[in-house]
Amino acid sequence: MKATQRGTTRLGKIGAAAGIAMGIALTGAAQAAAAGIDIADLLSAPQPEQLTASRGAPVLAWVSNERGARNLWSARAPEFAPRKLTAFDEDDGQLLGSLQLSRDGRWLAYVRGSGPDAAGNNSNPTSDPDGEEQAVWIVASDGSGKPQRIAPGRSVQFAPNGDALIVQGRGVGCFALPGGKAPDWCKEALIKSRGANSAAEFSPDGRLLAFGSNRGDHAFVGVLDLAARTVRWMGADFYNDANPVFSPDGRRVAFLRTAPTRAGDAFDLTAANAFEIWTADVATGLAKRVFRSSDKAGGYAQFSANTPLSWSGDNRLIFASEQNGWLHWYALSPDADGGKNAEPVALSRGECEVETSTLADNGEFVFSGNCAEIDHRQIFSVDAKGAAQKLLTAKNEIATEPVAVAGGQWLAFRHADARRPTAIAVMPRAGGEIKRIFPAQLPAQFPLERLVEPKTMTLRASDGVISHANVFEPPKSFTGKRPALIYVHGGPIRQVVAGWHYIGYYYSDYANNQWLASQGYVVLVLNYRDGIGYGQAFRRADKQGPRGASEYQDVLAAQAWLAKRENVDAKRIGIYGGSYGGFLTASALSRNSDLFAAGVDRHGVHDWRVSAQGGDNSGLWGLKPDELETAFKSSPVAHIDGWRSPVLIVHGDDDRAVKFAQSVDLVERLRARKAPVETLVIPDEDHFFLRYATWLQVHRSTMDFFRRHLQSGAD
């Protein structure tokens, strides 16, 4: 590991020197600026993620990714002194996730590794000949022992008494804690009934386990009596039922109900539809509806949230909905009006959206959203009655994923801004000073004071749609007309915030955009239609993607804005992005090589007809046979005869989100036409680039490519 780090750092210096040798004309001051910042410096800080807290003890835990070595850390209130729990030291691409702290805070359970592909192969980005596995592990949260492997699995939760672990793998299993004795009901094959079964929640007394059972075109909610080994189905009907949660007294289960999957139907992530909330009597299984949403209130809200439905300690049902055109959270009293037609109370409000949330023991609802400044993230609290929405963090920062610590006395969250990268932070629940506890300080090589604060702006497309953008300006030492780049995010259900992003993929790209700006590029980061953060109508834009590629009009609006800038050379505007951003990059180069001088396309979608066959995330548009002709016309390959600009195509061949075949096909088409195509194939790497070494390779290759194709003729 250490040798690898030294090697990549040395390559970074060589790459910077080589780029300057390629004819980049800079002033003396600009040369010093260009030589002084490297992408390795920008990615040198530990990246904390996966923050979680115990429900019964003042303990929190998280994952730290430091140059690809992922480790677990914990801290205890009120000192919040970070403690390292694991000692992984390799950039091996093995994720740590599904963190769960026991109620007493003694144990931290987690999953190491990524899931298998269709052939059963787990993600193995180092090409280890022995392969990799995905398994559940456990470690003492005070660092007093070594991690211990429990069983293969993809998720984990503790039994209420803390004496067993429920592991989700191919089925649902139960395992004893290290050194402990499992209860009599604990079995390695806990549920073997039909369907894809997934454990959801224990009853408060620990005697029952609610679970979901997906049967393909329909789904049931069941309750397993652990001692009696019997299952009772809750209101079984011809629907898709999911997300069961117990009432505080354990006598009822609430769940979400949506329409069944009819023959010929396929999931469409752009759809909006109705959902219902039902409650069922645990003893009888008899169920009744307590709420039905409007026809367009559901869909995205129910699959984007980790817990789209919860039952609070004061007997309210908390759920997400887009009923007013924005993603917000609501509280419902299921016993109001005799349990019929209960009216929900808004817990969050405004022309903004809520992304992550937590409930404190006193019923207070705490959430992260963009309700104070739409291109950032702030944390708010709302009292139990939803009567007040209080801003707890600054408007122009990135504060996400709040968790309540010590019953809600403290809040912990992830915190960043335009210059300071993501850290674990804590603050009193009532508000006050924010303390960034991890990392306590940044590495010496991190260029904090030299980073750009991106400027936010809006753009109007030719059809009148307003999109949003963040602009990174180069240092003033770069004079004259500069090359410019448009960065297009993936998803497309994403929002690129004006600071260090809370998602690792975009955190890395934020670093790259800072690096590009430091090297003299004007960088426009585009939040095109189809993304989140700006309301349901923006996310569900008409004729998007395979149904007309309407978002490409936003790309053209960004290009036109840059071309009019006094400090931009309109003949040297490039574009780059990954996944859906790769689709838009390839669209720009195939449709308008006259406007875009070069592009870097990372694992993009190039032919929507291939996506319609399913098998990866690009097939989630629910395309029907009569839409395939439009899908082809919306694809970059439909316009490939006009492709003249050079492109670098990057793809890892273990991509489960966008098939590697999409790039195989495009590269062959371009080579057949003798178009200027360069390639970077990364064997065994995932769509999300799991290794630090991969990110360095991709960013350095991107910089080298744009230097060669956009810097010629620089003043």
C-alpha positions in Angstrom: 0.0 0.0 0.0 2.7 2.5 0.9 4.7 1.7 -2.2 1.5 2.2 -4.3 0.9 5.6 -2.7 4.5 6.7 -3.3 4.2 5.5 -6.9 0.9 7.4 -7.7 2.3 10.6 -6.1 5.4 10.4 -8.3 3.2 9.8 -11.3 1.2 12.8 -10.4 4.3 15.0 -10.5 5.4 13.5 -13.8 1.9 14.1 -15.2 1.9 17.8 -14.1 5.3 18.3 -15.7 4.3 16.5 -18.9 1.2 18.6 -19.2 3.2 21.9 -18.9 5.7 20.5 -21.5 2.8 19.9 -23.9 2.7 23.6 -24.8 0.5 25.2 -22.1 1.3 28.8 -22.2 1.2 30.3 -18.7 2.4 33.3 -17.0 5.1 32.7 -14.3 2.5 33.0 -11.6 0.2 30.7 -13.4 3.0 28.1 -13.8 3.5 28.2 -10.1 -0.2 27.7 -9.5 -0.4 24.8 -12.0 2.6 23.1 -10.5 1.4 23.6 -6.9 -1.9 21.7 -6.9 -2.2 18.0 -7.8 -5.3 15.8 -7.7 -3.6 13.6 -5.1 -3.4 16.7 -2.8 -7.1 17.4 -3.3 -8.0 13.7 -2.5 -5.6 13.4 0.4 -8.2 14.1 3.2 -10.0 11.1 4.8 -13.5 10.9 3.5 -16.0 10.0 6.2 -19.3 8.3 5.3 -22.0 5.9 6.5 -22.6 7.8 9.8 -24.8 5.9 12.3 -25.6 6.1 16.0 -26.9 3.8 18.7 -30.5 4.1 19.8 -29.8 3.5 23.4 -26.2 4.6 24.1 -24.3 7.9 23.3 -22.2 6.2 20.7 -21.8 7.0 17.0 -19.7 5.3 14.3 -18.7 5.9 10.7 -16.5 4.7 7.8 -13.4 6.6 6.8 -11.9 6.2 3.3 -8.3 7.4 3.3 -6.7 7.0 -0.1 -8.7 3.9 -0.7 -8.1 2.2 2.7 -11.5 2.0 4.4 -11.8 1.7 8.2 -14.3 2.0 10.9 -14.2 4.6 13.6 -16.4 5.4 16.7 -16.8 8.2 19.2 -18.7 8.6 22.4 -20.6 11.7 23.7 -19.9 14.1 25.2 -16.1 14.1 24.4 -16.5 12.7 20.9 -12.9 11.6 20.7 -12.6 9.4 17.6 -11.3 5.9 18.0 -10.1 3.7 15.1 -11.7 0.2 15.2 -10.2 -1.6 12.2 -6.8 -1.6 10.6 -7.3 -2.2 6.8 -4.3 -0.6 5.0 -4.9 -1.6 1.3 -6.6 0.2 -1.5 -8.6 -2.9 -2.3 -12.0 -1.4 -3.3 -13.8 -3.4 -0.6 -16.7 -1.3 0.7 -17.8 -1.1 4.4 -21.5 -0.5 4.8 -24.8 -1.4 6.5 -23.4 -0.1 9.8 -25.5 -1.0 12.9 -24.7 -0.2 16.5 -26.3 -2.4 19.2 -28.7 -0.7 21.5 -26.2 -0.6 24.4 -23.5 0.7 22.1 -21.1 -2.1 22.8 -21.0 -3.7 19.3 -20.7 -2.4 15.8 -21.9 -4.7 13.0 -21.1 -4.1 9.4 -20.8 -5.6 5.9 -17.5 -5.7 4.1 -17.4 -6.2 0.3 -19.8 -5.7 -2.6 -22.5 -8.0 -3.8 -22.3 -10.6 -6.6 -23.2 -10.1 -10.2 -25.6 -12.4 -12.1 -22.9 -15.1 -12.3 -22.2 -14.9 -8.6 -18.9 -13.1 -8.7 -18.4 -10.5 -6.0 -16.8 -7.2 -6.9 -13.0 -7.7 -7.1 -11.4 -4.5 -8.5 -7.8 -5.6 -7.6 -8.3 -8.7 -9.7 -7.3 -10.8 -6.7 -7.0 -14.4 -8.1 -8.6 -15.7 -4.8 -11.7 -13.5 -5.3 -13.6 -11.5 -2.8 -16.7 -12.1 -0.6 -19.4 -10.0 0.9 -19.9 -10.8 4.6 -21.2 -9.5 7.9 -18.6 -8.7 10.6 -18.7 -7.4 14.1 -16.3 -5.4 16.3 -16.4 -3.9 19.8 -17.2 -0.2 19.5 -14.6 0.8 22.1 -11.7 -0.8 20.1 -11.1 -3.5 22.6 -11.0 -6.5 20.2 -10.4 -7.5 16.7 -13.2 -7.7 14.1 -14.9 -11.1 13.8 -16.6 -12.5 10.7 -20.2 -13.7 11.3 -21.5 -15.0 8.0 -22.0 -14.1 4.3 -24.6 -11.4 3.9 -25.5 -8.0 2.5 -27.2 -6.3 5.5 -27.4 -6.8 9.2 -29.4 -5.7 12.3 -29.4 -6.5 16.0 -32.1 -8.2 17.8 -33.7 -5.8 20.4 -32.0 -7.6 23.4 -28.6 -7.4 21.7 -28.1 -11.1 21.9 -28.3 -12.0 18.2 -27.7 -10.7 14.7 -30.2 -10.9 11.8 -28.2 -11.3 8.6 -29.7 -10.7 5.1 -28.1 -12.7 2.4 -29.8 -15.0 0.0 -32.3 -15.5 2.8 -32.8 -14.3 6.3 -30.6 -15.9 9.0 -29.9 -15.4 12.7 -26.5 -15.7 14.4 -25.2 -15.4 17.9 -22.9 -12.6 19.0 -19.2 -13.5 19.7 -19.0 -15.2 23.0 -22.7 -15.2 23.6 -25.6 -17.6 23.4 -28.2 -17.1 20.8 -31.9 -17.3 21.9 -33.7 -20.5 21.2 -35.5 -19.1 18.2 -32.3 -18.0 16.4 -31.7 -20.1 13.3 -29.3 -19.7 10.4 -32.3 -20.2 8.1 -34.8 -18.1 9.9 -37.3 -17.7 7.0 -37.5 -20.2 4.2 -41.0 -19.4 2.9 -41.6 -18.5 -0.8 -40.5 -15.2 -2.2 -37.6 -12.9 -1.8 -37.8 -12.3 1.9 -36.2 -9.5 3.7 -36.2 -8.8 7.5 -37.6 -5.3 8.3 -38.2 -4.7 12.0 -38.5 -6.4 15.4 -41.5 -5.7 17.6 -40.6 -3.6 20.7 -40.7 -6.7 22.9 -38.5 -8.7 20.5 -41.0 -11.5 20.1 -42.0 -10.8 16.5 -40.2 -10.0 13.3 -41.9 -8.1 10.5 -40.6 -8.9 7.0 -41.4 -8.3 3.3 -41.9 -11.1 0.8 -41.6 -10.0 -2.8 -43.4 -12.5 -5.1 -42.6 -10.8 -8.4 -45.9 -9.2 -9.5 -47.0 -8.7 -5.9 -45.6 -8.5 -2.4 -46.8 -9.4 1.1 -46.0 -8.2 4.6 -45.6 -11.0 7.1 -45.1 -11.1 10.9 -43.0 -14.1 12.2 -43.7 -15.2 15.7 -40.1 -16.2 16.6 -41.0 -18.6 19.4 -44.0 -20.3 17.8 -42.4 -20.4 14.3 -45.6 -19.2 12.7 -46.2 -16.5 10.1 -49.3 -14.3 9.8 -49.8 -12.3 6.7 -51.0 -8.7 7.1 -53.9 -7.9 4.9 -52.7 -9.9 2.0 -54.2 -8.8 -1.4 -53.3 -8.2 -5.0 -50.9 -5.4 -4.3 -47.2 -4.6 -3.6 -46.9 -4.2 0.2 -43.6 -3.2 1.7 -41.8 -1.3 4.5 -43.5 -2.7 7.6 -43.0 -0.9 10.9 -44.4 -1.7 14.4 -46.5 0.6 16.5 -44.9 1.6 19.8 -47.1 -0.9 21.7 -46.3 -3.7 19.2 -49.9 -4.5 18.5 -50.1 -3.1 15.0 -47.9 -3.0 11.8 -48.1 -0.2 9.3 -46.9 -0.6 5.8 -46.9 1.0 2.3 -49.1 -0.3 -0.4 -48.8 0.4 -4.1 -50.2 -1.1 -7.3 -49.1 -4.6 -8.4 -46.7 -5.2 -11.3 -48.9 -6.2 -14.2 -47.6 -8.4 -17.1 -45.6 -6.3 -19.5 -44.9 -3.5 -16.9 -41.4 -2.5 -16.1 -40.1 -0.1 -13.5 -39.9 3.5 -14.7 -37.8 5.8 -12.4 -39.5 8.9 -13.9 -43.0 7.8 -12.9 -45.1 9.3 -10.2 -48.0 7.4 -8.7 -50.2 6.9 -5.7 -49.4 5.1 -2.6 -51.4 4.1 0.5 -50.6 3.6 4.2 -52.2 0.6 5.8 -52.2 -0.6 9.4 -52.9 -4.2 10.4 -53.7 -5.9 13.7 -50.8 -8.2 14.5 -53.0 -10.8 16.2 -55.5 -11.2 13.4 -53.8 -9.8 10.3 -56.9 -7.7 9.5 -55.8 -4.5 7.8 -57.3 -1.1 7.0 -56.3 1.9 5.0 -55.5 5.0 6.9 -54.2 7.2 4.1 -54.2 7.4 0.3 -52.0 9.9 -1.5 -52.8 11.9 -4.6 -52.2 10.2 -7.9 -48.8 11.8 -8.4 -47.4 11.9 -4.9 -45.4 8.7 -4.8 -42.7 6.8 -6.6 -39.3 8.4 -6.1 -40.0 9.3 -2.5 -40.7 5.7 -1.6 -37.5 4.2 -3.1 -35.1 7.0 -2.4 -35.4 7.1 1.4 -33.8 4.5 3.6 -36.9 4.4 5.8 -39.8 5.9 3.8 -42.2 5.0 6.7 -41.7 5.0 10.4 -43.9 4.9 13.5 -42.8 7.4 16.1 -42.8 7.0 19.9 -45.7 9.4 20.2 -47.9 7.2 17.9 -47.5 9.1 14.6 -46.7 7.7 11.2 -43.9 9.6 9.5 -43.6 9.3 5.7 -42.3 10.9 2.6 -44.4 12.4 -0.2 -44.3 14.7 -3.2 -48.0 15.7 -2.8 -47.2 19.4 -3.2 -44.7 19.0 -6.0 -41.6 18.9 -3.7 -40.2 16.0 -1.7 -41.2 16.6 1.9 -42.0 14.6 5.1 -45.4 14.4 6.8 -46.8 13.1 10.1 -50.1 11.2 10.3 -52.1 10.2 13.4 -53.6 6.8 12.3 -56.2 6.9 15.1 -57.6 10.3 14.2 -61.2 10.4 12.9 -61.7 6.8 13.8 -58.7 5.8 11.7 -60.3 7.0 8.4 -59.2 9.9 6.2 -56.6 11.2 8.6 -55.0 14.4 7.4 -51.2 14.5 7.3 -49.3 17.4 8.9 -46.3 18.8 7.1 -43.0 18.4 9.0 -40.9 20.2 6.4 -42.1 22.8 4.0 -41.1 25.3 1.3 -40.0 25.1 -2.4 -37.2 22.7 -1.4 -36.6 19.1 -0.8 -35.7 16.9 2.1 -33.0 14.2 1.6 -32.1 12.5 4.9 -33.8 12.7 8.4 -33.9 11.4 11.9 -36.3 11.3 14.8 -35.2 12.3 18.3 -36.7 10.6 21.4 -38.9 13.6 22.1 -40.6 13.4 18.7 -38.5 16.2 17.2 -37.9 15.7 13.5 -34.5 16.7 12.2 -33.7 16.7 8.5 -31.2 17.7 5.8 -32.5 19.6 2.8 -32.0 22.7 0.6 -34.7 24.8 2.2 -32.5 27.8 3.0 -30.3 27.9 -0.1 -31.2 25.5 -2.9 -27.7 24.7 -4.2 -26.4 23.7 -0.8 -27.6 21.5 2.1 -28.7 22.6 5.6 -30.0 20.9 8.7 -33.3 21.9 10.2 -35.3 20.7 13.2 -39.1 20.6 13.5 -41.0 20.1 16.8 -43.2 17.2 17.3 -46.3 19.1 16.1 -44.6 20.4 13.0 -45.2 24.0 14.1 -41.8 25.4 13.6 -38.9 24.8 11.1 -35.6 25.9 12.6 -32.4 26.3 10.7 -29.5 24.8 12.6 -26.6 25.2 10.1 -25.3 27.9 7.8 -27.0 28.4 4.4 -23.9 28.1 2.3 -22.6 24.8 3.7 -23.2 21.2 3.0 -24.7 19.5 6.1 -26.2 16.1 5.6 -27.3 12.8 7.2 -28.2 14.0 10.7 -28.4 11.3 13.4 -29.6 11.8 17.0 -27.0 10.9 19.7 -27.8 10.3 23.4 -31.5 10.4 22.9 -31.3 13.5 20.8 -29.2 15.6 23.2 -26.6 15.9 20.4 -26.8 15.8 16.6 -24.1 14.3 14.5 -23.9 14.8 10.8 -21.5 15.2 7.8 -20.3 18.7 7.2 -18.5 20.5 4.4 -18.4 23.7 2.4 -16.7 24.9 -0.8 -13.2 24.6 0.7 -13.4 22.3 3.7 -13.9 18.7 2.7 -16.4 16.4 4.4 -16.0 15.8 8.1 -18.0 14.2 10.9 -19.4 17.1 13.0 -21.5 17.3 16.2 -23.6 20.1 17.8 -26.1 20.4 20.6 -29.6 19.5 19.4 -30.9 22.9 20.3 -28.3 24.6 18.0 -25.0 26.1 18.7 -21.4 25.7 17.8 -20.5 23.0 15.2 -17.5 20.9 16.2 -15.8 19.0 13.3 -14.4 15.9 15.1 -13.1 13.8 12.2 -10.7 14.4 10.6 -9.5 16.7 13.4 -7.1 18.4 10.9 -6.4 18.2 7.2 -3.3 16.7 5.7 -0.4 19.2 5.3 -0.6 18.9 1.5 -4.3 19.7 1.3 -4.6 23.1 -0.6 -7.4 24.6 1.6 -6.7 28.3 1.0 -6.2 27.9 -2.8 -9.6 26.3 -3.6 -12.3 28.1 -5.6 -15.7 28.9 -4.2 -18.0 28.1 -7.1 -20.6 30.7 -8.1 -24.2 29.6 -8.5 -26.3 30.7 -11.4 -29.3 29.7 -13.6 -29.6 29.1 -17.3 -32.6 29.2 -19.6 -32.9 26.6 -22.4 -34.5 27.2 -25.8 -37.7 25.6 -24.6 -37.8 27.9 -21.5 -36.8 25.4 -18.9 -34.5 26.9 -16.1 -31.6 24.8 -15.0 -28.9 25.5 -12.4 -25.1 25.6 -12.5 -22.0 26.1 -10.4 -19.1 27.9 -12.1 -15.4 27.4 -11.1 -13.2 30.3 -12.3 -9.4 29.8 -12.8 -6.9 31.9 -10.8 -6.5 35.5 -12.0 -3.0 34.7 -13.0 -4.5 32.9 -16.1 -5.2 35.7 -18.5 -6.8 36.0 -21.9 -9.3 33.6 -23.4 -9.4 30.3 -21.6 -10.5 26.8 -22.5 -13.8 25.8 -20.8 -15.5 22.6 -19.7 -19.0 21.5 -18.9 -19.3 18.8 -16.3 -22.6 16.8 -16.4 -23.4 14.6 -13.5 -24.9 11.0 -13.6 -28.0 9.6 -12.2 -29.8 11.5 -13.5 -31.6 11.8 -10.2 -28.7 13.8 -8.6 -27.9 17.3 -7.6 -24.3 18.6 -7.7 -24.1 21.0 -4.7 -21.8 24.1 -4.6 -19.2 22.4 -2.3 -17.7 19.0 -1.4 -20.3 16.5 -2.2 -21.7 13.9 0.3 -21.7 11.1 -2.3 -18.2 9.7 -2.9 -18.4 9.7 -6.7 -19.2 13.4 -6.8 -16.8 14.2 -4.0 -14.1 12.9 -6.2 -15.4 14.9 -9.2 -15.6 18.0 -7.1 -11.9 17.6 -6.4 -11.3 17.2 -10.1 -13.2 20.3 -11.0 -11.2 22.2 -8.5 -8.0 20.8 -10.1 -9.2 21.7 -13.6 -9.9 25.3 -12.5 -6.5 25.5 -10.9 -4.9 24.6 -14.2 -6.7 27.4 -16.1 -10.0 26.0 -17.2 -13.4 27.7 -16.7 -15.6 24.8 -15.4 -19.4 24.9 -15.5 -21.1 22.2 -13.4 -24.6 21.7 -14.8 -27.6 20.6 -12.8 -29.8 19.8 -15.9 -33.5 18.9 -15.8 -34.2 15.3 -14.5 -32.2 16.0 -11.3 -33.3 16.3 -7.8 -33.4 19.4 -5.5 -35.6 21.6 -7.7 -39.0 19.9 -7.4 -40.9 17.0 -9.0 -41.7 18.8 -12.3 -38.0 19.4 -12.8 -37.1 15.8 -12.0 -39.9 14.5 -14.2 -39.1 16.7 -17.2 -41.0 15.9 -20.3 -39.3 13.8 -23.1 -36.2 13.1 -21.0 -33.6 10.5 -21.8 -34.8 7.8 -24.1 -38.0 9.6 -24.7 -36.5 12.6 -26.5 -33.3 13.6 -24.7 -34.8 17.0 -23.8 -32.1 17.6 -21.2 -29.6 18.1 -24.0 -31.2 21.6 -24.4 -29.7 22.5 -21.0 -26.3 21.3 -22.2 -26.6 23.6 -25.2 -27.7 26.5 -23.0 -24.5 26.0 -20.9 -22.4 25.9 -24.0 -23.9 29.1 -25.3 -23.4 30.9 -21.9 -19.7 29.9 -21.9 -19.2 30.9 -25.5 -20.3 34.4 -24.7 -17.9 34.8 -21.8 -15.0 37.3 -22.4 -12.5 35.0 -20.8 -13.6 31.8 -22.7 -12.4 30.7 -26.2 -15.6 29.4 -27.8 -13.6 27.1 -30.0 -12.1 25.3 -27.0 -15.2 24.2 -25.0 -15.2 20.6 -23.9 -17.5 18.4 -21.9 -17.2 15.4 -19.6 -19.2 13.3 -17.2 -20.0 9.7 -16.1 -23.0 7.4 -16.5 -25.9 9.7 -17.5 -23.3 12.4 -17.8 -21.5 10.0 -20.2 -24.7 9.8 -22.2 -24.9 13.6 -22.4 -21.2 13.9 -23.3 -21.6 11.4 -26.1 -24.8 13.3 -27.2 -22.9 16.6 -27.4 -20.0 15.1 -29.5 -22.3 13.3 -31.9 -24.9 16.0 -32.3 -22.6 19.1 -32.1 -18.9 18.5 -32.8 -19.1 22.1 -34.2 -19.7 23.3 -30.6 -17.8 20.9 -28.5 -14.1 20.5 -29.2 -13.5 17.4 -27.1 -15.1 15.2 -24.4 -14.4 12.5 -21.8 -17.3 9.9 -21.7 -17.2 7.7 -18.6 -19.3 4.5 -18.7 -22.1 6.3 -20.6 -25.4 5.1 -22.1 -25.0 5.2 -25.9 -27.9 3.2 -27.2 -31.2 3.2 -25.3 -32.4 0.2 -27.2 -29.8 -1.9 -25.5 -30.9 -0.4 -22.1 -34.5 -1.4 -22.8 -33.4 -5.0 -22.7 -32.8 -4.6 -18.9 -30.1 -6.0 -16.8 -28.6 -2.8 -15.5 -29.6 0.6 -14.1 -29.9 2.1 -17.5 -32.9 -0.1 -18.1 -35.0 1.6 -15.4 -37.1 3.8 -17.8 -39.8 1.2 -18.3 -39.6 1.5 -22.1 -42.3 -0.3 -24.1 -41.9 -1.8 -27.6 -43.6 1.2 -29.3 -41.0 3.6 -27.8 -37.9 1.9 -29.1 -37.7 4.0 -32.3 -37.8 7.2 -30.2 -35.3 5.7 -27.9 -32.9 5.1 -30.7 -33.3 8.6 -32.1 -32.5 9.9 -28.5 -29.3 7.9 -28.4 -25.8 9.2 -29.3 -25.3 6.3 -31.8 -28.2 7.7 -33.9 -26.1 10.8 -34.7 -22.7 9.2 -34.9 -22.1 10.2 -38.5 -21.6 13.8 -37.3 -19.0 12.9 -34.7 -15.8 14.7 -35.4 -14.4 15.8 -32.0 -11.9 13.7 -30.1 -13.2 11.6 -27.2 -11.7 9.6 -24.4 -14.0 6.7 -23.4 -13.5 5.3 -19.9 -15.2 2.1 -18.6 -14.6 -0.5 -16.0 -15.5 -3.9 -17.3 -17.3 -5.1 -14.0 -19.9 -2.3 -14.4 -23.3 -3.4 -13.0 -25.0 0.0 -13.5 -24.2 0.5 -17.3 -23.2 -2.5 -19.3 -19.6 -2.5 -20.6 -21.2 -3.5 -24.0 -22.5 0.1 -24.3 -18.9 1.3 -24.7 -17.8 -1.7 -26.8 -20.4 -0.8 -29.4 -19.6 2.9 -29.4 -15.9 2.4 -29.7 -16.3 0.0 -32.6 -18.6 2.4 -34.4 -16.2 5.3 -34.0 -13.2 3.3 -35.1 -15.1 2.1 -38.2 -15.5 5.8 -39.1 -11.9 6.6 -38.2 -13.2 9.1 -35.6 -10.6 10.4 -33.1 -11.3 8.0 -30.2 -9.0 7.2 -27.2 -9.8 4.6 -24.6 -9.2 3.7 -21.0 -10.4 0.3 -19.9 -10.1 -0.7 -16.2 -10.3 -4.5 -15.8 -12.6 -5.6 -12.9 -13.4 -2.1 -11.8 -17.0 -1.2 -10.8 -19.2 1.6 -12.2 -18.5 3.7 -9.1 -14.7 3.3 -9.2 -14.1 1.6 -5.9 -10.3 2.2 -5.7 -8.4 5.4 -5.0 -5.8 4.3 -7.6 -8.6 4.2 -10.2 -9.8 7.7 -9.4 -6.3 9.0 -9.8 -5.9 7.2 -13.1 -9.2 8.5 -14.4 -8.6 12.1 -13.3 -5.0 12.2 -14.6 -6.1 10.7 -17.9 -8.9 13.3 -18.2 -6.5 16.2 -17.5 -3.9 14.8 -20.0 -6.6 14.4 -22.6 -8.0 18.0 -22.3 -4.5 19.5 -22.1 -3.7 17.9 -25.5 -7.0 18.7 -27.2 -8.0 22.1 -25.6 -4.8 23.8 -24.6 -3.3 24.1 -28.1 -3.3 27.8 -29.1 -3.6 29.0 -25.5 -2.5 32.6 -25.1 
